[in-house]
Amino acid sequence: MNPYVELIEKLIKGEIEKIEVERKNVMAFIEVWNKNEDRKRIVGEAAHHGNVTYRYIR
């Protein structure tokens, strides 16, 4: 199972503030993110070396 399924659920519930995704894992994250109804509220901020930090906008 993709580990980002659980992390995205926790992000939406407010159990965590952000998800930090390394460049090598961005596609695995996007695969789960695309299927989520709240994807427009999950906003990514690009960091150095292709890493992305995602936050849920309430």
Biopython code that builds the backbone (N, CA, C, O; Angstrom):
import numpy as np
from Bio.PDB.StructureBuilder import StructureBuilder

atoms = [
    (1, "MET", "N", (0.845, -1.189, 0.000)),
    (1, "MET", "CA", (0.000, 0.000, 0.000)),
    (1, "MET", "C", (0.888, 1.251, 0.000)),
    (1, "MET", "O", (1.945, 1.278, 0.631)),
    (2, "ASN", "N", (0.451, 2.246, -0.695)),
    (2, "ASN", "CA", (1.186, 3.505, -0.780)),
    (2, "ASN", "C", (1.119, 4.221, 0.578)),
    (2, "ASN", "O", (0.024, 4.476, 1.079)),
    (3, "PRO", "N", (2.269, 4.549, 1.178)),
    (3, "PRO", "CA", (2.274, 5.180, 2.507)),
    (3, "PRO", "C", (1.624, 6.567, 2.534)),
    (3, "PRO", "O", (1.261, 7.059, 3.603)),
    (4, "TYR", "N", (1.478, 7.189, 1.383)),
    (4, "TYR", "CA", (0.912, 8.533, 1.337)),
    (4, "TYR", "C", (-0.602, 8.539, 1.532)),
    (4, "TYR", "O", (-1.175, 9.589, 1.825)),
    (5, "VAL", "N", (-1.256, 7.402, 1.378)),
    (5, "VAL", "CA", (-2.700, 7.328, 1.637)),
    (5, "VAL", "C", (-2.961, 7.723, 3.086)),
    (5, "VAL", "O", (-3.785, 8.597, 3.354)),
    (6, "GLU", "N", (-2.268, 7.089, 4.014)),
    (6, "GLU", "CA", (-2.456, 7.370, 5.438)),
    (6, "GLU", "C", (-1.983, 8.777, 5.796)),
    (6, "GLU", "O", (-2.635, 9.465, 6.581)),
    (7, "LEU", "N", (-0.864, 9.208, 5.231)),
    (7, "LEU", "CA", (-0.356, 10.546, 5.546)),
    (7, "LEU", "C", (-1.307, 11.644, 5.081)),
    (7, "LEU", "O", (-1.494, 12.634, 5.788)),
    (8, "ILE", "N", (-1.905, 11.487, 3.914)),
    (8, "ILE", "CA", (-2.849, 12.481, 3.414)),
    (8, "ILE", "C", (-4.099, 12.513, 4.301)),
    (8, "ILE", "O", (-4.633, 13.587, 4.579)),
    (9, "GLU", "N", (-4.563, 11.347, 4.742)),
    (9, "GLU", "CA", (-5.714, 11.303, 5.649)),
    (9, "GLU", "C", (-5.408, 12.051, 6.947)),
    (9, "GLU", "O", (-6.240, 12.808, 7.447)),
    (10, "LYS", "N", (-4.210, 11.835, 7.487)),
    (10, "LYS", "CA", (-3.806, 12.524, 8.718)),
    (10, "LYS", "C", (-3.697, 14.030, 8.492)),
    (10, "LYS", "O", (-4.051, 14.817, 9.370)),
    (11, "LEU", "N", (-3.216, 14.427, 7.334)),
    (11, "LEU", "CA", (-3.098, 15.841, 6.999)),
    (11, "LEU", "C", (-4.473, 16.504, 6.966)),
    (11, "LEU", "O", (-4.655, 17.588, 7.521)),
    (12, "ILE", "N", (-5.421, 15.867, 6.329)),
    (12, "ILE", "CA", (-6.771, 16.409, 6.221)),
    (12, "ILE", "C", (-7.456, 16.476, 7.586)),
    (12, "ILE", "O", (-8.181, 17.431, 7.867)),
    (13, "LYS", "N", (-7.234, 15.475, 8.432)),
    (13, "LYS", "CA", (-7.838, 15.447, 9.766)),
    (13, "LYS", "C", (-7.169, 16.424, 10.733)),
    (13, "LYS", "O", (-7.695, 16.688, 11.814)),
    (14, "GLY", "N", (-6.014, 16.960, 10.345)),
    (14, "GLY", "CA", (-5.314, 17.893, 11.208)),
    (14, "GLY", "C", (-4.378, 17.225, 12.202)),
    (14, "GLY", "O", (-3.876, 17.878, 13.117)),
    (15, "GLU", "N", (-4.143, 15.947, 12.034)),
    (15, "GLU", "CA", (-3.249, 15.216, 12.931)),
    (15, "GLU", "C", (-1.784, 15.573, 12.680)),
    (15, "GLU", "O", (-0.950, 15.481, 13.581)),
    (16, "ILE", "N", (-1.483, 15.980, 11.454)),
    (16, "ILE", "CA", (-0.149, 16.469, 11.108)),
    (16, "ILE", "C", (-0.303, 17.781, 10.352)),
    (16, "ILE", "O", (-1.348, 18.030, 9.750)),
    (17, "GLU", "N", (0.731, 18.624, 10.376)),
    (17, "GLU", "CA", (0.655, 19.945, 9.735)),
    (17, "GLU", "C", (1.115, 19.935, 8.292)),
    (17, "GLU", "O", (0.664, 20.748, 7.485)),
    (18, "LYS", "N", (2.019, 19.010, 7.959)),
    (18, "LYS", "CA", (2.576, 19.000, 6.615)),
    (18, "LYS", "C", (3.117, 17.625, 6.273)),
    (18, "LYS", "O", (3.348, 16.784, 7.142)),
    (19, "ILE", "N", (3.310, 17.428, 4.979)),
    (19, "ILE", "CA", (3.953, 16.216, 4.475)),
    (19, "ILE", "C", (5.143, 16.672, 3.644)),
    (19, "ILE", "O", (4.987, 17.447, 2.701)),
    (20, "GLU", "N", (6.322, 16.196, 3.991)),
    (20, "GLU", "CA", (7.528, 16.522, 3.233)),
    (20, "GLU", "C", (7.825, 15.344, 2.313)),
    (20, "GLU", "O", (8.021, 14.219, 2.773)),
    (21, "VAL", "N", (7.856, 15.614, 1.010)),
    (21, "VAL", "CA", (8.044, 14.565, 0.017)),
    (21, "VAL", "C", (9.369, 14.790, -0.701)),
    (21, "VAL", "O", (9.618, 15.862, -1.254)),
    (22, "GLU", "N", (10.204, 13.772, -0.682)),
    (22, "GLU", "CA", (11.475, 13.847, -1.399)),
    (22, "GLU", "C", (11.221, 13.706, -2.889)),
    (22, "GLU", "O", (10.228, 13.118, -3.317)),
    (23, "ARG", "N", (12.124, 14.248, -3.655)),
    (23, "ARG", "CA", (12.009, 14.244, -5.119)),
    (23, "ARG", "C", (11.718, 12.853, -5.665)),
    (23, "ARG", "O", (10.887, 12.695, -6.559)),
    (24, "LYS", "N", (12.396, 11.848, -5.132)),
    (24, "LYS", "CA", (12.237, 10.483, -5.654)),
    (24, "LYS", "C", (10.851, 9.905, -5.370)),
    (24, "LYS", "O", (10.460, 8.915, -5.989)),
    (25, "ASN", "N", (10.096, 10.515, -4.436)),
    (25, "ASN", "CA", (8.780, 10.003, -4.057)),
    (25, "ASN", "C", (7.616, 10.864, -4.531)),
    (25, "ASN", "O", (6.462, 10.558, -4.228)),
    (26, "VAL", "N", (7.892, 11.919, -5.259)),
    (26, "VAL", "CA", (6.837, 12.849, -5.675)),
    (26, "VAL", "C", (5.759, 12.145, -6.506)),
    (26, "VAL", "O", (4.573, 12.408, -6.308)),
    (27, "MET", "N", (6.131, 11.286, -7.401)),
    (27, "MET", "CA", (5.136, 10.618, -8.252)),
    (27, "MET", "C", (4.240, 9.690, -7.431)),
    (27, "MET", "O", (3.050, 9.573, -7.722)),
    (28, "ALA", "N", (4.790, 9.034, -6.419)),
    (28, "ALA", "CA", (3.986, 8.172, -5.541)),
    (28, "ALA", "C", (2.972, 9.025, -4.773)),
    (28, "ALA", "O", (1.825, 8.616, -4.588)),
    (29, "PHE", "N", (3.394, 10.201, -4.331)),
    (29, "PHE", "CA", (2.479, 11.111, -3.630)),
    (29, "PHE", "C", (1.377, 11.579, -4.576)),
    (29, "PHE", "O", (0.197, 11.537, -4.225)),
    (30, "ILE", "N", (1.750, 12.019, -5.759)),
    (30, "ILE", "CA", (0.785, 12.555, -6.725)),
    (30, "ILE", "C", (-0.247, 11.502, -7.121)),
    (30, "ILE", "O", (-1.409, 11.830, -7.362)),
    (31, "GLU", "N", (0.170, 10.253, -7.186)),
    (31, "GLU", "CA", (-0.756, 9.162, -7.512)),
    (31, "GLU", "C", (-1.907, 9.118, -6.500)),
    (31, "GLU", "O", (-3.063, 8.949, -6.888)),
    (32, "VAL", "N", (-1.603, 9.266, -5.228)),
    (32, "VAL", "CA", (-2.625, 9.269, -4.177)),
    (32, "VAL", "C", (-3.366, 10.601, -4.160)),
    (32, "VAL", "O", (-4.590, 10.627, -4.038)),
    (33, "TRP", "N", (-2.642, 11.693, -4.280)),
    (33, "TRP", "CA", (-3.216, 13.043, -4.247)),
    (33, "TRP", "C", (-4.276, 13.221, -5.329)),
    (33, "TRP", "O", (-5.328, 13.805, -5.070)),
    (34, "ASN", "N", (-4.013, 12.724, -6.533)),
    (34, "ASN", "CA", (-4.947, 12.859, -7.657)),
    (34, "ASN", "C", (-6.295, 12.198, -7.392)),
    (34, "ASN", "O", (-7.313, 12.628, -7.935)),
    (35, "LYS", "N", (-6.311, 11.167, -6.571)),
    (35, "LYS", "CA", (-7.544, 10.429, -6.287)),
    (35, "LYS", "C", (-8.329, 11.021, -5.120)),
    (35, "LYS", "O", (-9.443, 10.580, -4.837)),
    (36, "ASN", "N", (-7.768, 12.002, -4.449)),
    (36, "ASN", "CA", (-8.389, 12.563, -3.253)),
    (36, "ASN", "C", (-9.332, 13.704, -3.615)),
    (36, "ASN", "O", (-8.987, 14.574, -4.415)),
    (37, "GLU", "N", (-10.523, 13.694, -3.022)),
    (37, "GLU", "CA", (-11.525, 14.728, -3.300)),
    (37, "GLU", "C", (-11.077, 16.109, -2.827)),
    (37, "GLU", "O", (-11.500, 17.118, -3.390)),
    (38, "ASP", "N", (-10.232, 16.168, -1.806)),
    (38, "ASP", "CA", (-9.754, 17.439, -1.254)),
    (38, "ASP", "C", (-8.436, 17.898, -1.865)),
    (38, "ASP", "O", (-7.751, 18.742, -1.286)),
    (39, "ARG", "N", (-8.074, 17.364, -3.010)),
    (39, "ARG", "CA", (-6.753, 17.661, -3.578)),
    (39, "ARG", "C", (-6.505, 19.153, -3.828)),
    (39, "ARG", "O", (-5.363, 19.610, -3.779)),
    (40, "LYS", "N", (-7.571, 19.909, -4.095)),
    (40, "LYS", "CA", (-7.390, 21.345, -4.330)),
    (40, "LYS", "C", (-7.010, 22.086, -3.058)),
    (40, "LYS", "O", (-6.502, 23.206, -3.120)),
    (41, "ARG", "N", (-7.251, 21.475, -1.912)),
    (41, "ARG", "CA", (-6.896, 22.085, -0.630)),
    (41, "ARG", "C", (-5.514, 21.638, -0.150)),
    (41, "ARG", "O", (-4.982, 22.187, 0.815)),
    (42, "ILE", "N", (-4.941, 20.652, -0.815)),
    (42, "ILE", "CA", (-3.601, 20.175, -0.465)),
    (42, "ILE", "C", (-2.628, 20.869, -1.404)),
    (42, "ILE", "O", (-2.546, 20.550, -2.591)),
    (43, "VAL", "N", (-1.899, 21.816, -0.851)),
    (43, "VAL", "CA", (-1.061, 22.706, -1.653)),
    (43, "VAL", "C", (0.416, 22.391, -1.406)),
    (43, "VAL", "O", (0.856, 22.244, -0.266)),
    (44, "GLY", "N", (1.162, 22.293, -2.497)),
    (44, "GLY", "CA", (2.582, 21.996, -2.396)),
    (44, "GLY", "C", (3.441, 23.230, -2.568)),
    (44, "GLY", "O", (3.123, 24.132, -3.342)),
    (45, "GLU", "N", (4.530, 23.250, -1.834)),
    (45, "GLU", "CA", (5.518, 24.323, -1.927)),
    (45, "GLU", "C", (6.862, 23.683, -2.267)),
    (45, "GLU", "O", (7.386, 22.864, -1.511)),
    (46, "ALA", "N", (7.402, 24.069, -3.409)),
    (46, "ALA", "CA", (8.665, 23.488, -3.857)),
    (46, "ALA", "C", (9.811, 23.921, -2.950)),
    (46, "ALA", "O", (9.887, 25.069, -2.512)),
    (47, "ALA", "N", (10.688, 22.979, -2.688)),
    (47, "ALA", "CA", (11.873, 23.241, -1.885)),
    (47, "ALA", "C", (13.111, 22.924, -2.738)),
    (47, "ALA", "O", (13.008, 22.699, -3.944)),
    (48, "HIS", "N", (14.235, 22.911, -2.112)),
    (48, "HIS", "CA", (15.486, 22.651, -2.825)),
    (48, "HIS", "C", (15.558, 21.204, -3.321)),
    (48, "HIS", "O", (15.018, 20.291, -2.697)),
    (49, "HIS", "N", (16.225, 21.022, -4.437)),
    (49, "HIS", "CA", (16.532, 19.697, -5.006)),
    (49, "HIS", "C", (15.294, 18.883, -5.374)),
    (49, "HIS", "O", (15.348, 17.653, -5.382)),
    (50, "GLY", "N", (14.193, 19.540, -5.674)),
    (50, "GLY", "CA", (12.999, 18.849, -6.132)),
    (50, "GLY", "C", (12.091, 18.327, -5.036)),
    (50, "GLY", "O", (11.090, 17.672, -5.325)),
    (51, "ASN", "N", (12.418, 18.602, -3.795)),
    (51, "ASN", "CA", (11.553, 18.187, -2.690)),
    (51, "ASN", "C", (10.354, 19.124, -2.605)),
    (51, "ASN", "O", (10.432, 20.283, -3.015)),
    (52, "VAL", "N", (9.238, 18.612, -2.069)),
    (52, "VAL", "CA", (8.011, 19.406, -1.977)),
    (52, "VAL", "C", (7.402, 19.239, -0.589)),
    (52, "VAL", "O", (7.356, 18.132, -0.054)),
    (53, "THR", "N", (6.937, 20.338, -0.012)),
    (53, "THR", "CA", (6.222, 20.306, 1.264)),
    (53, "THR", "C", (4.757, 20.594, 0.977)),
    (53, "THR", "O", (4.414, 21.620, 0.388)),
    (54, "TYR", "N", (3.899, 19.673, 1.401)),
    (54, "TYR", "CA", (2.456, 19.820, 1.174)),
    (54, "TYR", "C", (1.765, 20.183, 2.484)),
    (54, "TYR", "O", (2.089, 19.646, 3.543)),
    (55, "ARG", "N", (0.808, 21.105, 2.393)),
    (55, "ARG", "CA", (-0.001, 21.527, 3.535)),
    (55, "ARG", "C", (-1.469, 21.502, 3.122)),
    (55, "ARG", "O", (-1.798, 21.622, 1.942)),
    (56, "TYR", "N", (-2.335, 21.347, 4.104)),
    (56, "TYR", "CA", (-3.779, 21.365, 3.856)),
    (56, "TYR", "C", (-4.306, 22.747, 4.210)),
    (56, "TYR", "O", (-4.120, 23.220, 5.332)),
    (57, "ILE", "N", (-4.953, 23.385, 3.268)),
    (57, "ILE", "CA", (-5.509, 24.725, 3.452)),
    (57, "ILE", "C", (-6.962, 24.575, 3.888)),
    (57, "ILE", "O", (-7.784, 24.029, 3.152)),
    (58, "ARG", "N", (-7.267, 25.053, 5.065)),
    (58, "ARG", "CA", (-8.636, 24.938, 5.614)),
    (58, "ARG", "C", (-9.495, 26.100, 5.197)),
    (58, "ARG", "O", (-10.668, 26.164, 5.566)),
]
sb = StructureBuilder()
sb.init_structure("model")
sb.init_model(0)
sb.init_chain("A")
sb.init_seg("    ")
for serial, (resi, resn, name, xyz) in enumerate(atoms, 1):
    if name == "N":
        sb.init_residue(resn, " ", resi, " ")
    sb.init_atom(name, np.array(xyz, "f"), 0.0, 1.0, " ", f" {name:<3s}", serial, name[0])
structure = sb.get_structure()
